[in-house]
Amino acid sequence: MSRNNSQSVLVGLVSGWLMIVGSPAGVAGGQPPAISGVMLAQARPNPPPDVEASIASLHQRLQITPAQESAFSAVANVLRANARAEASAPHQPPPNASAVDELRAEIQYDEVELAGLKKLLPALEALYMSLSPAQRQAADATFRQGPGG
Protein backbone atom coordinates (compact mmCIF):
# COMPACT_ATOMS: atom_id res chain seq x y z
CA MET A 1 0.00 0.00 0.00
CA SER A 2 1.45 3.40 -0.92
CA ARG A 3 2.16 6.03 1.71
CA ASN A 4 -0.68 8.26 0.45
CA ASN A 5 -3.15 5.38 0.57
CA SER A 6 -1.97 4.47 4.06
CA GLN A 7 -2.41 8.06 5.20
CA SER A 8 -5.87 8.26 3.65
CA VAL A 9 -6.92 5.05 5.35
CA LEU A 10 -5.54 6.28 8.66
CA VAL A 11 -7.32 9.63 8.40
CA GLY A 12 -10.56 7.78 7.64
CA LEU A 13 -9.90 5.40 10.49
CA VAL A 14 -9.39 8.21 13.02
CA SER A 15 -12.41 10.10 11.74
CA GLY A 16 -14.56 7.00 11.88
CA TRP A 17 -13.27 6.08 15.30
CA LEU A 18 -14.29 9.46 16.63
CA MET A 19 -17.69 9.13 15.01
CA ILE A 20 -18.18 5.79 16.71
CA VAL A 21 -17.31 7.04 20.16
CA GLY A 22 -18.63 10.57 19.94
CA SER A 23 -18.46 13.89 18.18
CA PRO A 24 -17.17 17.23 19.45
CA ALA A 25 -20.08 18.95 17.73
CA GLY A 26 -22.39 16.90 19.90
CA VAL A 27 -20.94 18.47 23.04
CA ALA A 28 -22.01 21.95 22.02
CA GLY A 29 -25.47 20.57 21.34
CA GLY A 30 -25.77 19.05 24.79
CA GLN A 31 -24.84 15.51 23.78
CA PRO A 32 -22.19 13.36 25.53
CA PRO A 33 -18.56 14.43 25.12
CA ALA A 34 -16.37 13.13 22.32
CA ILE A 35 -13.32 11.00 22.69
CA SER A 36 -10.34 13.26 22.17
CA GLY A 37 -8.27 15.76 24.10
CA VAL A 38 -5.55 15.62 26.71
CA MET A 39 -5.77 14.59 30.33
CA LEU A 40 -6.38 17.63 32.51
CA ALA A 41 -5.42 17.76 36.18
CA GLN A 42 -9.03 18.00 37.33
CA ALA A 43 -10.25 15.15 35.09
CA ARG A 44 -12.60 12.62 36.59
CA PRO A 45 -10.93 9.33 37.56
CA ASN A 46 -13.18 7.22 35.31
CA PRO A 47 -14.21 7.78 31.69
CA PRO A 48 -17.91 8.11 30.84
CA PRO A 49 -19.67 4.71 30.57
CA ASP A 50 -20.50 5.22 26.88
CA VAL A 51 -16.75 5.25 26.16
CA GLU A 52 -16.40 1.79 27.65
CA ALA A 53 -19.34 0.53 25.61
CA SER A 54 -17.82 1.99 22.45
CA ILE A 55 -14.45 0.42 23.19
CA ALA A 56 -16.06 -2.97 23.85
CA SER A 57 -18.07 -2.72 20.64
CA LEU A 58 -15.01 -1.82 18.63
CA HIS A 59 -13.06 -4.71 20.17
CA GLN A 60 -15.81 -7.09 19.11
CA ARG A 61 -16.26 -5.62 15.63
CA LEU A 62 -12.54 -5.83 14.91
CA GLN A 63 -12.30 -9.32 16.41
CA ILE A 64 -9.12 -8.42 18.26
CA THR A 65 -6.87 -11.42 18.75
CA PRO A 66 -4.83 -12.14 21.88
CA ALA A 67 -1.70 -11.02 19.99
CA GLN A 68 -3.36 -7.66 19.24
CA GLU A 69 -4.61 -7.02 22.80
CA SER A 70 -1.63 -4.90 23.76
CA ALA A 71 -2.00 -2.56 20.77
CA PHE A 72 -5.77 -2.37 21.25
CA SER A 73 -5.33 -1.69 24.97
CA ALA A 74 -3.02 1.24 24.18
CA VAL A 75 -5.68 2.74 21.89
CA ALA A 76 -8.40 2.14 24.48
CA ASN A 77 -6.34 3.84 27.19
CA VAL A 78 -5.83 6.92 25.02
CA LEU A 79 -9.55 6.99 24.25
CA ARG A 80 -10.35 6.84 27.97
CA ALA A 81 -7.89 9.63 28.79
CA ASN A 82 -9.26 11.73 25.96
CA ALA A 83 -12.82 11.20 27.17
CA ARG A 84 -11.86 12.35 30.66
CA ALA A 85 -10.09 15.39 29.24
CA GLU A 86 -13.02 16.45 27.10
CA ALA A 87 -15.46 15.88 29.93
CA SER A 88 -13.36 18.24 32.04
CA ALA A 89 -12.76 20.83 29.32
CA PRO A 90 -15.02 23.87 29.19
CA HIS A 91 -17.63 23.15 26.54
CA GLN A 92 -19.55 26.38 26.27
CA PRO A 93 -19.14 29.99 27.28
CA PRO A 94 -21.65 31.64 29.64
CA PRO A 95 -25.14 32.23 28.22
CA ASN A 96 -24.53 35.96 27.66
CA ALA A 97 -21.17 35.47 25.93
CA SER A 98 -20.27 37.59 22.96
CA ALA A 99 -19.48 36.16 19.54
CA VAL A 100 -15.80 36.62 20.37
CA ASP A 101 -16.20 34.70 23.64
CA GLU A 102 -18.08 31.95 21.80
CA LEU A 103 -15.27 31.62 19.27
CA ARG A 104 -12.62 31.70 21.99
CA ALA A 105 -14.39 28.87 23.85
CA GLU A 106 -14.68 26.82 20.66
CA ILE A 107 -10.96 27.27 19.94
CA GLN A 108 -10.03 26.19 23.47
CA TYR A 109 -12.15 23.08 23.15
CA ASP A 110 -10.78 22.33 19.70
CA GLU A 111 -7.25 22.58 21.08
CA VAL A 112 -8.08 19.91 23.66
CA GLU A 113 -9.52 17.79 20.87
CA LEU A 114 -6.48 18.26 18.62
CA ALA A 115 -4.09 17.35 21.43
CA GLY A 116 -6.08 14.16 21.95
CA LEU A 117 -5.94 13.28 18.27
CA LYS A 118 -2.18 13.74 18.34
CA LYS A 119 -1.98 11.34 21.29
CA LEU A 120 -4.25 8.84 19.57
CA LEU A 121 -2.40 8.72 16.26
CA PRO A 122 0.65 6.63 17.26
CA ALA A 123 -1.45 4.13 19.20
CA LEU A 124 -3.92 3.85 16.35
CA GLU A 125 -1.17 3.45 13.77
CA ALA A 126 0.34 0.59 15.77
CA LEU A 127 -3.01 -1.14 16.11
CA TYR A 128 -3.95 -0.67 12.47
CA MET A 129 -0.60 -2.08 11.32
CA SER A 130 -1.20 -5.17 13.47
CA LEU A 131 -4.61 -5.88 11.93
CA SER A 132 -5.05 -8.56 9.32
CA PRO A 133 -6.42 -7.50 5.92
CA ALA A 134 -9.87 -8.77 6.93
CA GLN A 135 -9.72 -6.82 10.20
CA ARG A 136 -8.64 -3.70 8.34
CA GLN A 137 -11.62 -4.08 6.03
CA ALA A 138 -13.89 -4.48 9.06
CA ALA A 139 -12.33 -1.42 10.69
CA ASP A 140 -12.69 0.67 7.55
CA ALA A 141 -16.31 -0.41 7.08
CA THR A 142 -17.14 0.17 10.75
CA PHE A 143 -15.66 3.65 10.75
CA ARG A 144 -17.42 4.64 7.54
CA GLN A 145 -20.78 3.71 9.08
CA GLY A 146 -20.44 6.07 12.03
CA PRO A 147 -22.25 5.80 15.35
CA GLY A 148 -24.59 2.90 15.75
CA GLY A 149 -23.14 1.36 12.55
C-alpha positions in Angstrom: 0.0 0.0 0.0 1.4 3.4 -0.9 2.2 6.0 1.7 -0.7 8.3 0.4 -3.1 5.4 0.6 -2.0 4.5 4.1 -2.4 8.1 5.2 -5.9 8.3 3.6 -6.9 5.1 5.3 -5.5 6.3 8.7 -7.3 9.6 8.4 -10.6 7.8 7.6 -9.9 5.4 10.5 -9.4 8.2 13.0 -12.4 10.1 11.7 -14.6 7.0 11.9 -13.3 6.1 15.3 -14.3 9.5 16.6 -17.7 9.1 15.0 -18.2 5.8 16.7 -17.3 7.0 20.2 -18.6 10.6 19.9 -18.5 13.9 18.2 -17.2 17.2 19.5 -20.1 18.9 17.7 -22.4 16.9 19.9 -20.9 18.5 23.0 -22.0 22.0 22.0 -25.5 20.6 21.3 -25.8 19.0 24.8 -24.8 15.5 23.8 -22.2 13.4 25.5 -18.6 14.4 25.1 -16.4 13.1 22.3 -13.3 11.0 22.7 -10.3 13.3 22.2 -8.3 15.8 24.1 -5.6 15.6 26.7 -5.8 14.6 30.3 -6.4 17.6 32.5 -5.4 17.8 36.2 -9.0 18.0 37.3 -10.2 15.2 35.1 -12.6 12.6 36.6 -10.9 9.3 37.6 -13.2 7.2 35.3 -14.2 7.8 31.7 -17.9 8.1 30.8 -19.7 4.7 30.6 -20.5 5.2 26.9 -16.7 5.2 26.2 -16.4 1.8 27.7 -19.3 0.5 25.6 -17.8 2.0 22.4 -14.5 0.4 23.2 -16.1 -3.0 23.8 -18.1 -2.7 20.6 -15.0 -1.8 18.6 -13.1 -4.7 20.2 -15.8 -7.1 19.1 -16.3 -5.6 15.6 -12.5 -5.8 14.9 -12.3 -9.3 16.4 -9.1 -8.4 18.3 -6.9 -11.4 18.8 -4.8 -12.1 21.9 -1.7 -11.0 20.0 -3.4 -7.7 19.2 -4.6 -7.0 22.8 -1.6 -4.9 23.8 -2.0 -2.6 20.8 -5.8 -2.4 21.3 -5.3 -1.7 25.0 -3.0 1.2 24.2 -5.7 2.7 21.9 -8.4 2.1 24.5 -6.3 3.8 27.2 -5.8 6.9 25.0 -9.6 7.0 24.3 -10.3 6.8 28.0 -7.9 9.6 28.8 -9.3 11.7 26.0 -12.8 11.2 27.2 -11.9 12.4 30.7 -10.1 15.4 29.2 -13.0 16.4 27.1 -15.5 15.9 29.9 -13.4 18.2 32.0 -12.8 20.8 29.3 -15.0 23.9 29.2 -17.6 23.1 26.5 -19.5 26.4 26.3 -19.1 30.0 27.3 -21.7 31.6 29.6 -25.1 32.2 28.2 -24.5 36.0 27.7 -21.2 35.5 25.9 -20.3 37.6 23.0 -19.5 36.2 19.5 -15.8 36.6 20.4 -16.2 34.7 23.6 -18.1 31.9 21.8 -15.3 31.6 19.3 -12.6 31.7 22.0 -14.4 28.9 23.9 -14.7 26.8 20.7 -11.0 27.3 19.9 -10.0 26.2 23.5 -12.2 23.1 23.2 -10.8 22.3 19.7 -7.2 22.6 21.1 -8.1 19.9 23.7 -9.5 17.8 20.9 -6.5 18.3 18.6 -4.1 17.4 21.4 -6.1 14.2 21.9 -5.9 13.3 18.3 -2.2 13.7 18.3 -2.0 11.3 21.3 -4.3 8.8 19.6 -2.4 8.7 16.3 0.7 6.6 17.3 -1.5 4.1 19.2 -3.9 3.8 16.4 -1.2 3.5 13.8 0.3 0.6 15.8 -3.0 -1.1 16.1 -4.0 -0.7 12.5 -0.6 -2.1 11.3 -1.2 -5.2 13.5 -4.6 -5.9 11.9 -5.0 -8.6 9.3 -6.4 -7.5 5.9 -9.9 -8.8 6.9 -9.7 -6.8 10.2 -8.6 -3.7 8.3 -11.6 -4.1 6.0 -13.9 -4.5 9.1 -12.3 -1.4 10.7 -12.7 0.7 7.5 -16.3 -0.4 7.1 -17.1 0.2 10.8 -15.7 3.7 10.7 -17.4 4.6 7.5 -20.8 3.7 9.1 -20.4 6.1 12.0 -22.2 5.8 15.4 -24.6 2.9 15.7 -23.1 1.4 12.5 
